[in-house]
Amino acid sequence: MAELKIKLIKSLSGRKDNQIATAISLGLRKVGKETIQPDNDATRGKIATIAHLVEVSEI
């Protein structure tokens, strides 16, 4: 199963509520924090919501 490494590269300060909630649901609370998530449609949808705030790489 493929996995994605997601890193928060921009601050959540001043962002819309849904973007903050999406980042938190991915386990990203602070700038520089990384998390590994499964590569599925749900995760891809979350990434699309906050694509301008994160950096994604495949593992």
QUIRARA-V984044 format. One record per backbone hydrogen bond with DSSP energy under -0.5 kcal/mol. CO is the residue of the C=O (numbers start at 1). NH is the residue of the N-H. E is the energy in kcal/mol with one decimal. If there is no record, write none. Layout:
((CO	NH	E) (CO	NH	E))
This chain:
((2	39	-2.1) (3	59	-2.5) (4	6	-0.6) (4	37	-2.6) (5	57	-2.2) (6	35	-2.2) (7	9	-0.6) (7	55	-2.4) (8	32	-3.1) (12	15	-1.9) (16	20	-2.0) (17	21	-2.5) (18	22	-1.9) (19	23	-2.1) (20	24	-2.4) (21	25	-2.1) (22	26	-1.1) (23	28	-2.8) (24	27	-1.4) (27	29	-0.7) (30	33	-1.9) (33	8	-2.2) (35	6	-3.0) (35	37	-0.5) (37	4	-3.3) (38	40	-1.3) (40	44	-2.4) (41	45	-2.1) (42	46	-1.8) (43	47	-2.4) (44	48	-2.1) (45	49	-1.4) (46	50	-1.3) (48	51	-0.7) (50	53	-2.1) (50	54	-0.9) (53	9	-2.6) (53	10	-1.4) (55	7	-2.5) (57	5	-3.4))
